[in-house]
Amino acid sequence: MRFDREASRYHAGVYKAKRSNLIAQLHSTLSPLFLGQLKNLHKQSVTTFRNAVLDGVKGEGYDFGLVVKAAREQSEGAFTSGASGPYFRHLFLDPTPYASIPNRGFPRRDRLDL
């Protein structure tokens, strides 16, 4: 990070204070963007799930449990791959309080359990 290189000439206490202030400012700026993208990704995944279930129950001779299971796997996979994609990876600064959010899995998982 350029800041680390440039600010290393300061006294260690001043450097740590300035670095923590910079990280706090970056987190306060990026956190709403990050959470907004996760919200949009979640909406898209729920829509994918709903459409997959509706498509799966069209016609006759379907097993509802299998349709829901396949739709769940598809939408969870899309959410997980989107949340761990390159857009989110470059937002993680160390230490990031929201870096573990994509690793928690599909939101509201309990609502999809049968």
Backbone as numpy.savetxt, mean C-alpha at the origin, in Angstrom:
# Nx Ny Nz CAx CAy CAz Cx Cy Cz
21.90 9.78 0.02 21.06 10.95 0.02 21.95 12.18 0.02
21.61 13.12 -0.79 22.43 14.31 -0.93 22.51 15.10 0.38
21.40 15.13 1.11 21.38 15.85 2.37 22.44 15.30 3.32
22.56 13.98 3.39 23.54 13.36 4.29 24.96 13.78 3.92
25.24 13.82 2.64 26.58 14.19 2.19 26.87 15.65 2.50
25.91 16.52 2.21 26.11 17.95 2.41 26.12 18.33 3.90
25.25 17.71 4.68 25.09 18.10 6.08 26.09 17.41 7.01
26.86 16.49 6.51 27.79 15.78 7.38 28.91 16.69 7.89
29.05 17.83 7.32 30.09 18.75 7.79 29.68 19.48 9.07
28.38 19.43 9.42 27.90 20.07 10.65 28.26 19.23 11.87
28.12 19.81 13.02 28.29 19.10 14.28 27.28 17.95 14.31
27.65 16.83 14.90 26.82 15.62 14.88 25.42 15.88 15.45
25.32 16.64 16.53 24.01 16.94 17.12 23.14 17.77 16.20
23.76 18.78 15.57 23.02 19.63 14.63 22.59 18.82 13.42
23.47 17.98 12.93 23.16 17.13 11.77 21.96 16.22 12.07
21.97 15.57 13.23 20.86 14.68 13.57 19.55 15.43 13.70
19.60 16.62 14.30 18.38 17.41 14.46 17.83 17.85 13.10
18.73 18.33 12.23 18.29 18.78 10.90 17.76 17.60 10.08
18.41 16.45 10.20 17.97 15.28 9.45 16.60 14.80 9.93
16.39 14.77 11.23 15.09 14.33 11.75 14.00 15.33 11.37
14.31 16.63 11.35 13.33 17.62 10.90 12.98 17.43 9.43
13.98 17.16 8.61 13.74 16.94 7.19 12.88 15.70 6.96
13.19 14.62 7.67 12.41 13.39 7.51 10.97 13.61 7.98
10.79 14.34 9.07 9.43 14.63 9.55 8.65 15.44 8.52
9.29 16.41 7.90 8.62 17.21 6.86 8.27 16.35 5.65
9.18 15.47 5.25 8.90 14.59 4.12 7.75 13.65 4.43
7.73 13.10 5.63 6.65 12.20 6.01 5.31 12.92 6.03
5.29 14.13 6.55 4.02 14.86 6.61 3.53 15.23 5.21
4.44 15.39 4.27 4.06 15.69 2.89 3.66 14.43 2.13
4.40 13.35 2.30 4.16 12.13 1.52 3.06 11.24 2.09
2.82 11.31 3.37 1.83 10.42 3.99 0.44 10.56 3.38
-0.09 11.77 3.19 -1.42 11.86 2.56 -1.43 11.32 1.13
-0.36 11.53 0.39 -0.29 10.99 -0.97 -0.25 9.48 -0.96
0.55 8.93 -0.07 0.69 7.48 0.07 -0.65 6.85 0.44
-1.30 7.40 1.44 -2.58 6.85 1.89 -3.67 7.04 0.83
-3.62 8.13 0.09 -4.56 8.33 -1.01 -4.40 7.29 -2.10
-3.16 6.97 -2.42 -2.91 5.94 -3.43 -3.37 4.56 -2.94
-3.13 4.27 -1.66 -3.62 3.01 -1.11 -5.15 2.94 -1.12
-5.79 4.06 -0.83 -7.25 4.10 -0.85 -7.76 3.84 -2.26
-7.14 4.47 -3.26 -7.54 4.24 -4.65 -7.29 2.80 -5.07
-6.18 2.24 -4.65 -5.86 0.86 -4.97 -6.87 -0.09 -4.31
-7.26 0.22 -3.09 -8.26 -0.59 -2.39 -9.60 -0.53 -3.12
-10.01 0.67 -3.54 -11.27 0.83 -4.28 -11.24 0.00 -5.56
-10.13 0.07 -6.26 -9.98 -0.69 -7.50 -10.04 -2.19 -7.23
-9.43 -2.64 -6.15 -9.44 -4.06 -5.82 -10.84 -4.54 -5.44
-11.58 -3.72 -4.72 -12.96 -4.08 -4.36 -13.82 -4.16 -5.61
-13.63 -3.23 -6.53 -14.37 -3.25 -7.79 -14.02 -4.50 -8.60
-12.75 -4.85 -8.63 -12.31 -6.06 -9.32 -12.96 -7.29 -8.69
-12.99 -7.33 -7.37 -13.62 -8.45 -6.66 -15.10 -8.55 -7.01
-15.80 -7.43 -6.91 -17.24 -7.41 -7.19 -17.52 -7.85 -8.62
-16.78 -7.32 -9.58 -17.00 -7.68 -10.98 -16.69 -9.15 -11.25
-15.64 -9.67 -10.60 -15.29 -11.08 -10.79 -16.39 -11.98 -10.23
-16.96 -11.62 -9.08 -18.05 -12.42 -8.51 -19.28 -12.34 -9.41
-19.62 -11.15 -9.87 -20.80 -11.01 -10.74 -20.63 -11.78 -12.04
-19.42 -11.74 -12.60 -19.17 -12.51 -13.83 -19.20 -14.01 -13.56
-18.74 -14.41 -12.38 -18.70 -15.83 -12.06 -20.05 -16.45 -11.79
-21.01 -15.66 -11.35 -22.33 -16.22 -11.04 -23.30 -16.11 -12.20
-22.84 -15.58 -13.31 -23.70 -15.55 -14.49 -23.77 -16.96 -15.06
-24.92 -17.37 -15.44 -25.08 -18.70 -15.99 -25.49 -19.69 -14.91
-25.41 -20.94 -15.25 -25.85 -21.99 -14.32 -24.69 -22.90 -13.97
-24.85 -23.61 -12.87 -23.88 -24.62 -12.48 -22.59 -24.07 -11.91
-22.67 -22.98 -11.18 -21.47 -22.42 -10.57 -21.44 -22.76 -9.09
-20.25 -22.83 -8.54 -20.08 -23.03 -7.10 -19.71 -21.67 -6.50
-20.61 -21.11 -5.71 -20.42 -19.76 -5.19 -19.13 -19.64 -4.38
-18.82 -20.65 -3.58 -17.60 -20.63 -2.78 -16.35 -20.54 -3.64
-16.32 -21.31 -4.72 -15.16 -21.28 -5.62 -15.07 -19.95 -6.36
-16.23 -19.40 -6.74 -16.24 -18.11 -7.43 -15.68 -17.02 -6.52
-16.13 -17.01 -5.27 -15.66 -16.00 -4.31 -14.17 -16.20 -4.02
-13.76 -17.45 -3.87 -12.34 -17.72 -3.59 -11.45 -17.24 -4.73
-11.85 -17.52 -5.97 -11.06 -17.09 -7.12 -11.05 -15.56 -7.24
-12.20 -14.93 -7.00 -12.28 -13.47 -7.08 -11.44 -12.84 -5.98
-11.45 -13.44 -4.81 -10.65 -12.93 -3.69 -9.17 -13.01 -4.00
-8.74 -14.18 -4.50 -7.32 -14.34 -4.83 -6.89 -13.33 -5.90
-7.75 -13.12 -6.88 -7.43 -12.18 -7.96 -7.32 -10.76 -7.42
-8.29 -10.33 -6.61 -8.26 -8.94 -6.12 -7.17 -8.74 -5.08
-6.92 -9.72 -4.23 -5.82 -9.61 -3.27 -4.47 -9.56 -3.98
-4.33 -10.37 -5.02 -3.09 -10.35 -5.79 -2.85 -9.01 -6.45
-3.92 -8.42 -7.00 -3.79 -7.11 -7.64 -3.43 -6.05 -6.60
-4.04 -6.12 -5.42 -3.74 -5.14 -4.38 -2.31 -5.29 -3.89
-1.90 -6.51 -3.63 -0.55 -6.75 -3.12 0.51 -6.34 -4.12
0.32 -6.71 -5.39 1.32 -6.33 -6.38 1.32 -4.82 -6.60
0.17 -4.19 -6.54 0.12 -2.73 -6.68 0.75 -2.02 -5.50
0.50 -2.53 -4.29 1.02 -1.89 -3.08 2.51 -2.12 -2.89
3.05 -3.12 -3.53 4.49 -3.34 -3.42 5.21 -2.97 -4.71
4.52 -2.28 -5.59 5.09 -1.89 -6.88 6.09 -0.75 -6.76
6.64 -0.35 -7.88 7.69 0.67 -7.86 7.21 2.03 -7.36
5.93 2.35 -7.54 5.44 3.65 -7.08 5.57 3.77 -5.57
5.23 2.71 -4.86 5.27 2.75 -3.40 6.67 2.54 -2.86
7.48 1.76 -3.54 8.82 1.46 -3.03 9.69 2.71 -2.87
9.58 3.63 -3.79 10.45 4.81 -3.70 9.95 5.82 -2.67
8.78 5.61 -2.09 8.29 6.52 -1.05 8.83 6.18 0.33
9.41 5.01 0.50 9.82 4.58 1.82 11.15 5.19 2.21
11.12 5.98 3.24 12.32 6.56 3.82 12.54 5.88 5.16
13.77 5.79 5.57 14.05 5.11 6.82 14.20 6.12 7.94
13.51 6.05 9.00 12.42 5.15 9.33 11.09 5.72 8.83
10.26 4.88 8.25 8.97 5.29 7.74 7.87 4.63 8.54
7.00 5.40 9.17 5.95 4.80 9.96 4.91 4.05 9.14
4.79 4.38 7.85 3.77 3.74 7.03 4.35 2.74 6.04
5.60 2.37 6.20 6.23 1.45 5.25 5.66 0.04 5.35
5.11 -0.33 6.48 4.60 -1.68 6.65 3.16 -1.83 6.20
2.50 -0.78 5.78 1.09 -0.86 5.41 0.84 -1.85 4.27
1.60 -1.82 3.15 1.32 -2.78 2.10 1.58 -4.22 2.53
2.42 -4.44 3.52 2.71 -5.79 3.97 1.61 -6.37 4.84
0.66 -5.54 5.24 -0.42 -6.03 6.08 -1.47 -6.78 5.29
-1.40 -6.73 4.00 -2.33 -7.48 3.17 -3.56 -6.68 2.79
-4.50 -7.36 2.22 -5.72 -6.76 1.72 -6.52 -6.18 2.87
-6.94 -4.93 2.78 -7.72 -4.32 3.87 -9.04 -5.04 4.10
-9.47 -5.06 5.32 -10.74 -5.64 5.72 -10.87 -7.08 5.27
-9.83 -7.82 5.48 -9.79 -9.23 5.09 -10.90 -10.02 5.76
-11.26 -9.65 6.98 -12.27 -10.39 7.71 -13.65 -10.33 7.03
-13.91 -9.31 6.26 -15.20 -9.22 5.57 -15.30 -10.18 4.41
-14.18 -10.67 3.92 -14.20 -11.58 2.78 -14.13 -13.04 3.19
-13.86 -13.30 4.47 -13.79 -14.68 4.92 -15.18 -15.31 4.92
-15.24 -16.54 4.43 -16.51 -17.26 4.41 -16.52 -18.36 5.43
